[in-house]
Amino acid sequence: MGLPGIDSARVAALRAERVDWQFKGLPAEVFGQTVGAIADAKPDLFDDGFVGPFLVLDEAALTHNLTTMADWCARHGMALAPHGKTTMAPQLFERQLSLGAWGMTTANISQLRVYRAFGVRRIQLANELVDPAGLRWLAGELDRDPDFECYCWADSVAGVEQMDAVLRAARVSRPLGVLVELGAPGGRSGARDVATASTVADAVTASPVLRLAGVAGYEGVLGRDASALPVLAEYLERLRVLAERLEFPDVAEVIVTAGGSSFVDVVTDVLARPWADPRVRPMLRSGAYVSHDDGFYRDISPLGETTRLPDAAPFRAAFRAWAQVMSQPEPGLALLTMGKRDAPFDEGMPVPRVVRRVDGTTEPLVGPRVSKIVDQHTFLVGDNLPGVGDWVGMGLSHPCTTFDKWRLIPVVDGTTVVDFVRTYF
């Protein structure tokens, strides 16, 4: 099995997958070869037939981000259950778990099935689960594998009753762990106050097929910049009050979890303080830190461009998208071979960083900006535009809508491919 938290043999088997036309950007010359053989050959992005647009991940930046986050959590007394929805990449899950992650977080039952296909042993489903078909499948997984640990969230008595009914009917062999979710007015899911959340917890405790295992929340929906820090801190204090009010009679550890990738410092300031109950395990669920970015998280992360954490090095943007100039139909406009299906645009446009000229020389690209992206074209405007045939390397904003556009992503050292990351969206 390899690592205790994932089936390493199953992950390693990804290198045996053969590639073909289904994987965009790859050289036609490698069709029919295995992923491992291609990576071992260390092809060059520009000399060995890759076709644009293509997305790459920088290996040095990946390693830096993964180790920085793991080390920071360990030093500050926070468990880490990375949110795998960002990458849906078992190879990256394995690297996170190898660095000490408690387990993995998922958002829905389909994602959870991917995790289980690769033997992820400890999973937190950071959402309510009231789908009967999903609950029946999950009951089967709990029955099949006694080493599998799973936790989902609940924010209403109605939801608890539905989970209870389905799992009873399925005759599940052991209880499903449940974290009571505390929300906030104007937020997303989650009981809106401590009293309501306490009632939900009572309903969980009363069910023989559920086990109250902790409390959960998500602070990121309450603000997007430093001006929101007081509001976030107040919410997290209420989460702490809820955890201290409840009783957890049947668990060895009590999970208290919050935290996306934007406010890990605020979450830690509140949840890592000493607890009266020694079983409490404060836990972050950050996911976007793996690749970081050149936009949204660069601006808001505590380890972004303006770091809020003096005891760790800033994250590095690991993504780079390469697209070629296909046309210059008028002054001040260049059209690139990249569209909405290739790069994110929901949290900011790509950021031009570098140009690789037709003659192979590379230099920083200063001045031009992306004004918009349509289905198959990126509009680059301004002065000092690259010429037809030149390649533009761009930073991207928002990892969650970057990984999902690519099934096989080259991992590079410079322009040399050293590995590939397989995604399952």
C-alpha positions as CSV (number, residue, x, y, z in Angstrom):
1,M,0.0,0.0,0.0
2,G,2.9,2.4,0.6
3,L,1.8,5.4,2.6
4,P,-0.7,4.6,5.3
5,G,-3.1,7.2,3.9
6,I,-3.2,6.2,0.2
7,D,-2.5,3.3,-2.1
8,S,0.9,4.3,-3.5
9,A,0.9,1.4,-5.9
10,R,-2.3,2.6,-7.5
11,V,-0.8,6.1,-7.8
12,A,2.4,4.7,-9.3
13,A,0.3,2.8,-11.8
14,L,-0.7,6.2,-13.4
15,R,2.7,6.2,-15.1
16,A,1.6,3.1,-17.0
17,E,-1.3,4.9,-18.7
18,R,-0.8,5.3,-22.5
19,V,-1.5,8.7,-24.0
20,D,-3.1,9.6,-27.3
21,W,-5.2,12.3,-28.9
22,Q,-7.4,12.6,-25.8
23,F,-4.7,14.5,-24.0
24,K,-4.4,18.0,-25.4
25,G,-1.1,19.7,-25.9
26,L,1.1,16.6,-26.1
27,P,3.3,15.9,-29.0
28,A,1.8,13.5,-31.6
29,E,5.1,11.6,-31.6
30,V,4.4,10.3,-28.1
31,F,1.0,8.9,-28.8
32,G,0.9,5.2,-27.7
33,Q,3.7,5.7,-25.2
34,T,3.2,5.5,-21.4
35,V,3.2,8.6,-19.2
36,G,6.2,7.2,-17.4
37,A,8.2,6.7,-20.6
38,I,7.5,10.2,-21.8
39,A,8.5,11.7,-18.5
40,D,11.7,9.6,-18.3
41,A,12.7,10.9,-21.8
42,K,12.5,14.5,-20.4
43,P,11.2,16.2,-23.6
44,D,11.5,19.9,-24.1
45,L,8.3,22.0,-24.3
46,F,9.4,23.8,-27.4
47,D,11.8,21.5,-29.2
48,D,9.9,18.3,-28.9
49,G,6.5,18.9,-30.4
50,F,4.2,20.2,-27.7
51,V,1.3,22.1,-29.3
52,G,-0.3,25.1,-27.8
53,P,-1.9,26.1,-25.7
54,F,-0.5,24.0,-22.9
55,L,-0.4,24.3,-19.1
56,V,2.6,23.4,-17.0
57,L,3.5,23.2,-13.3
58,D,6.9,24.2,-12.1
59,E,8.4,21.4,-9.9
60,A,10.5,23.7,-7.7
61,A,7.4,25.9,-6.9
62,L,5.3,22.8,-6.2
63,T,7.9,21.4,-3.8
64,H,8.3,24.8,-2.1
65,N,4.6,25.3,-1.6
66,L,3.9,21.7,-0.3
67,T,6.7,21.8,2.2
68,T,6.1,25.3,3.3
69,M,2.5,24.6,4.2
70,A,3.2,21.3,5.9
71,D,6.0,22.8,8.0
72,W,4.0,25.9,9.0
73,C,1.0,23.7,10.1
74,A,3.3,21.4,12.1
75,R,5.0,24.3,13.9
76,H,1.7,26.0,14.8
77,G,-0.1,23.0,16.1
78,M,-2.6,22.6,13.2
79,A,-3.6,19.4,11.5
80,L,-4.0,19.7,7.7
81,A,-6.6,18.0,5.6
82,P,-6.0,19.5,2.2
83,H,-9.0,20.2,0.0
84,G,-8.4,17.9,-2.9
85,K,-11.2,19.5,-5.0
86,T,-8.6,22.1,-6.1
87,T,-6.4,19.6,-8.0
88,M,-8.3,16.2,-8.1
89,A,-4.8,14.8,-8.6
90,P,-3.9,11.6,-6.7
91,Q,-0.2,12.2,-7.2
92,L,-0.4,15.5,-5.4
93,F,-2.6,13.9,-2.7
94,E,0.2,11.4,-2.2
95,R,2.8,14.2,-1.8
96,Q,0.6,16.0,0.7
97,L,0.0,12.9,2.8
98,S,3.7,12.0,2.7
99,L,4.4,15.4,4.3
100,G,2.1,14.6,7.2
101,A,-1.4,15.6,6.1
102,W,-4.1,14.1,8.5
103,G,-6.2,13.1,5.5
104,M,-7.9,14.7,2.5
105,T,-11.0,16.9,2.2
106,T,-13.5,16.5,-0.6
107,A,-16.6,18.5,-1.6
108,N,-19.0,15.8,-2.9
109,I,-19.6,12.1,-3.3
110,S,-18.3,11.9,-6.9
111,Q,-15.0,13.4,-5.7
112,L,-14.9,11.0,-2.8
113,R,-15.3,8.1,-5.1
114,V,-12.1,9.2,-6.9
115,Y,-10.3,9.4,-3.6
116,R,-11.4,5.9,-2.7
117,A,-10.3,4.5,-6.1
118,F,-6.8,5.5,-5.0
119,G,-7.2,4.1,-1.5
120,V,-7.3,7.4,0.4
121,R,-8.0,6.2,3.9
122,R,-9.2,9.3,5.9
123,I,-11.6,11.7,4.2
124,Q,-13.6,14.7,5.3
125,L,-16.5,15.5,3.1
126,A,-16.8,19.2,3.7
127,N,-20.5,19.4,2.9
128,E,-23.9,18.1,3.9
129,L,-24.7,14.7,2.5
130,V,-28.4,13.9,2.0
131,D,-28.3,12.1,-1.3
132,P,-29.7,8.6,-0.7
133,A,-27.7,7.0,-3.5
134,G,-24.5,8.6,-2.2
135,L,-25.2,7.5,1.4
136,R,-25.9,4.0,0.3
137,W,-22.6,3.8,-1.6
138,L,-20.7,5.3,1.4
139,A,-22.3,2.7,3.7
140,G,-20.9,0.0,1.4
141,E,-17.5,1.5,1.6
142,L,-17.6,1.7,5.4
143,D,-18.6,-2.0,5.4
144,R,-16.0,-3.1,2.9
145,D,-13.0,-1.4,4.4
146,P,-12.6,-1.3,8.2
147,D,-9.6,1.0,7.9
148,F,-11.6,3.7,6.0
149,E,-12.5,6.8,8.1
150,C,-15.1,9.2,6.8
151,Y,-16.7,12.4,8.1
152,C,-19.4,14.5,6.6
153,W,-21.1,17.7,7.8
154,A,-24.6,18.4,9.0
155,D,-26.4,21.8,9.6
156,S,-30.0,20.8,10.2
157,V,-32.1,18.2,12.0
158,A,-33.8,17.4,8.7
159,G,-30.5,16.5,7.2
160,V,-29.6,14.3,10.1
161,E,-32.9,12.5,10.0
162,Q,-32.4,11.8,6.3
163,M,-28.9,10.4,6.8
164,D,-30.1,8.3,9.7
165,A,-33.0,6.8,7.7
166,V,-30.8,5.9,4.7
167,L,-28.0,4.4,6.7
168,R,-30.3,2.4,8.9
169,A,-32.0,1.0,5.8
170,A,-28.6,0.1,4.4
171,R,-27.7,-1.6,7.7
172,V,-24.4,0.1,7.8
173,S,-21.9,-1.8,10.0
174,R,-20.5,1.2,11.8
175,P,-21.4,4.8,12.4
176,L,-20.6,7.6,10.0
177,G,-18.7,10.5,11.6
178,V,-20.5,13.8,11.5
179,L,-19.2,17.4,12.1
180,V,-21.8,20.0,12.9
181,E,-21.4,22.9,10.6
182,L,-21.7,26.5,11.9
183,G,-22.4,29.1,9.3
184,A,-23.2,32.8,9.4
185,P,-25.9,35.1,8.0
186,G,-25.3,35.8,4.4
187,G,-22.9,32.9,4.1
188,R,-23.4,29.5,2.5
189,S,-24.5,26.3,4.4
190,G,-24.2,25.9,8.2
191,A,-26.5,26.5,11.1
192,R,-26.8,30.2,11.6
193,D,-26.3,30.3,15.4
194,V,-24.8,28.2,18.2
195,A,-28.1,27.2,19.6
196,T,-29.4,25.8,16.3
197,A,-26.1,24.0,15.8
198,S,-26.4,22.5,19.3
199,T,-29.8,21.1,18.4
200,V,-28.3,19.5,15.3
201,A,-25.6,17.9,17.4
202,D,-28.2,16.5,19.7
203,A,-29.9,14.8,16.8
204,V,-26.6,13.3,15.6
205,T,-25.8,12.0,19.1
206,A,-29.3,10.3,19.2
207,S,-28.7,8.3,16.0
208,P,-27.1,4.9,16.3
209,V,-25.7,5.1,12.8
210,L,-24.1,8.5,13.2
211,R,-21.2,9.6,15.5
212,L,-20.7,13.2,16.6
213,A,-17.0,13.8,15.8
214,G,-16.6,17.6,15.9
215,V,-17.5,21.0,14.4
216,A,-16.8,22.6,11.1
217,G,-17.0,25.9,9.3
218,Y,-15.8,28.0,6.5
219,E,-14.8,31.6,7.1
220,G,-13.7,32.5,3.5
221,V,-17.2,33.3,2.4
222,L,-17.4,36.2,4.9
223,G,-14.7,38.3,3.3
224,R,-12.1,38.5,0.6
225,D,-9.5,40.9,1.9
226,A,-7.8,42.1,5.1
227,S,-10.7,44.4,6.0
228,A,-12.7,41.4,6.8
229,L,-10.3,40.0,9.4
230,P,-12.3,41.2,12.5
231,V,-15.5,39.6,11.1
232,L,-13.7,36.4,10.4
233,A,-12.2,36.3,13.8
234,E,-15.6,36.8,15.5
235,Y,-17.1,34.0,13.5
236,L,-14.2,31.6,14.4
237,E,-14.6,32.5,18.1
238,R,-18.3,31.4,17.8
239,L,-17.1,28.1,16.2
240,R,-14.9,27.6,19.2
241,V,-17.7,28.4,21.6
242,L,-19.8,25.7,19.8
243,A,-17.1,23.1,20.1
244,E,-16.6,23.9,23.8
245,R,-20.4,23.6,24.5
246,L,-20.9,20.2,22.9
247,E,-20.1,16.8,24.3
248,F,-18.4,14.1,22.2
249,P,-18.7,10.8,24.1
250,D,-17.7,8.3,21.5
251,V,-14.5,9.7,19.8
252,A,-10.8,9.6,20.5
253,E,-10.3,13.0,18.8
254,V,-12.6,16.0,18.4
255,I,-12.1,17.7,15.0
256,V,-12.5,21.5,14.9
257,T,-12.0,22.6,11.4
258,A,-12.1,25.7,9.3
259,G,-9.9,27.4,6.8
260,G,-9.5,27.6,3.1
261,S,-6.3,29.0,1.6
262,S,-7.0,32.7,2.3
263,F,-7.0,33.0,6.0
264,V,-5.0,30.2,7.5
265,D,-3.4,32.7,10.0
266,V,-6.7,34.0,11.3
267,V,-8.0,30.4,11.7
268,T,-4.9,29.3,13.5
269,D,-4.9,32.3,15.8
270,V,-8.3,31.2,17.1
271,L,-8.3,27.4,16.9
272,A,-4.7,26.6,17.9
273,R,-5.1,28.2,21.3
274,P,-5.2,25.7,24.1
275,W,-8.4,23.7,24.6
276,A,-9.8,22.3,27.9
277,D,-10.5,19.0,26.1
278,P,-7.1,17.5,25.1
279,R,-8.8,15.5,22.4
280,V,-9.4,18.5,20.2
281,R,-7.6,18.5,17.0
282,P,-7.7,21.9,15.2
283,M,-7.6,21.4,11.5
284,L,-7.1,23.5,8.3
285,R,-8.5,22.4,4.9
286,S,-6.5,24.6,2.5
287,G,-6.1,23.4,-1.1
288,A,-5.1,26.2,-3.4
289,Y,-1.7,26.6,-1.7
290,V,-0.4,23.6,-3.8
291,S,-0.1,25.7,-7.0
292,H,-0.8,29.2,-5.5
293,D,-1.4,31.6,-8.4
294,D,-0.7,34.9,-10.1
295,G,-3.9,36.7,-9.1
296,F,-6.5,36.0,-6.5
297,Y,-4.4,34.1,-4.0
298,R,-1.3,36.1,-4.8
299,D,-3.3,39.1,-3.4
300,I,-5.2,37.5,-0.5
301,S,-3.1,34.6,0.8
302,P,-1.2,35.2,4.1
303,L,1.8,33.9,2.1
304,G,1.0,35.9,-1.0
305,E,2.7,38.9,-2.5
306,T,2.2,40.8,0.8
307,T,2.8,38.2,3.4
308,R,1.1,38.3,6.8
309,L,3.3,35.5,8.1
310,P,6.8,36.5,9.2
311,D,7.9,32.9,9.9
312,A,7.5,31.3,6.4
313,A,8.6,32.1,2.9
314,P,5.9,33.2,0.5
315,F,4.2,30.7,-1.8
316,R,5.3,30.6,-5.4
317,A,3.0,30.6,-8.4
318,A,3.5,27.1,-9.9
319,F,1.3,27.5,-13.0
320,R,2.3,28.8,-16.4
321,A,0.2,28.7,-19.5
322,W,1.8,29.0,-22.8
323,A,0.0,30.2,-25.9
324,Q,1.2,31.3,-29.3
325,V,0.4,34.6,-31.1
326,M,-1.7,33.6,-34.0
327,S,-2.7,37.0,-35.3
328,Q,-2.1,40.7,-35.1
329,P,-5.1,42.0,-37.1
330,E,-4.8,45.7,-35.9
331,P,-2.3,47.9,-34.0
332,G,-2.3,47.2,-30.3
333,L,-3.9,43.8,-30.5
334,A,-2.5,40.3,-30.6
335,L,-4.6,37.1,-30.5
336,L,-3.3,34.1,-28.7
337,T,-4.2,30.4,-29.1
338,M,-5.9,30.1,-25.8
339,G,-9.5,30.3,-24.7
340,K,-12.0,29.7,-21.9
341,R,-11.5,26.0,-22.0
342,D,-7.8,26.3,-21.4
343,A,-7.4,29.0,-18.7
344,P,-9.4,30.5,-15.8
345,F,-11.1,33.9,-16.1
346,D,-13.5,33.9,-13.2
347,E,-11.1,35.5,-10.7
348,G,-9.0,37.7,-13.0
349,M,-7.4,37.5,-16.4
350,P,-4.1,35.7,-17.1
351,V,-1.0,37.8,-16.5
352,P,1.6,37.9,-19.3
353,R,5.0,37.2,-17.8
354,V,7.4,36.2,-20.5
355,V,7.8,36.0,-24.3
356,R,9.6,33.3,-26.2
357,R,10.5,34.7,-29.6
358,V,10.4,32.7,-32.9
359,D,14.2,32.5,-32.7
360,G,14.1,30.9,-29.3
361,T,15.2,33.8,-27.2
362,T,13.2,34.5,-24.0
363,E,12.7,37.7,-22.2
364,P,10.2,39.3,-19.7
365,L,7.1,40.7,-21.3
366,V,6.3,44.1,-19.8
367,G,3.4,46.3,-20.9
368,P,0.9,44.1,-22.6
369,R,-2.2,42.8,-20.7
370,V,-5.0,40.4,-21.4
371,S,-8.3,42.3,-21.9
372,K,-10.6,39.3,-22.4
373,I,-10.8,35.6,-23.2
374,V,-13.4,34.1,-25.5
375,D,-14.0,30.5,-26.5
376,Q,-10.8,30.0,-28.4
377,H,-8.9,33.3,-28.3
378,T,-7.1,35.5,-25.7
379,F,-6.9,39.2,-26.5
380,L,-3.5,40.7,-25.7
381,V,-3.5,44.5,-25.9
382,G,-1.0,47.3,-25.4
383,D,2.4,48.3,-26.6
384,N,5.4,46.1,-27.1
385,L,3.3,43.2,-28.3
386,P,4.9,40.0,-29.3
387,G,4.9,39.0,-33.0
388,V,3.0,36.3,-34.9
389,G,4.5,32.9,-33.9
390,D,6.0,34.1,-30.6
391,W,5.0,32.2,-27.5
392,V,3.6,34.0,-24.4
393,G,4.0,32.5,-20.9
394,M,1.3,33.6,-18.6
395,G,0.5,33.4,-14.9
396,L,-3.0,32.4,-14.0
397,S,-5.5,33.4,-11.3
398,H,-7.6,30.8,-9.4
399,P,-6.2,27.2,-9.1
400,C,-9.7,25.7,-8.7
401,T,-10.7,26.6,-12.2
402,T,-7.3,25.9,-13.7
403,F,-6.7,22.2,-12.8
404,D,-10.1,21.2,-14.0
405,K,-9.4,22.2,-17.6
406,W,-6.5,19.7,-18.0
407,R,-6.4,16.0,-17.7
408,L,-2.6,15.6,-17.9
409,I,-0.3,18.4,-16.9
410,P,3.4,18.4,-17.5
411,V,5.6,19.2,-14.5
412,V,8.7,21.1,-15.6
413,D,12.2,22.1,-14.6
414,G,12.6,25.2,-16.8
415,T,11.2,24.0,-20.2
416,T,12.2,20.3,-19.5
417,V,9.3,18.0,-18.7
418,V,10.2,15.8,-15.6
419,D,6.8,14.4,-14.7
420,F,3.1,14.6,-15.3
421,V,0.1,15.2,-13.0
422,R,-3.1,13.3,-13.9
423,T,-6.4,14.9,-12.8
424,Y,-9.9,13.4,-12.4
425,F,-12.7,15.9,-12.7
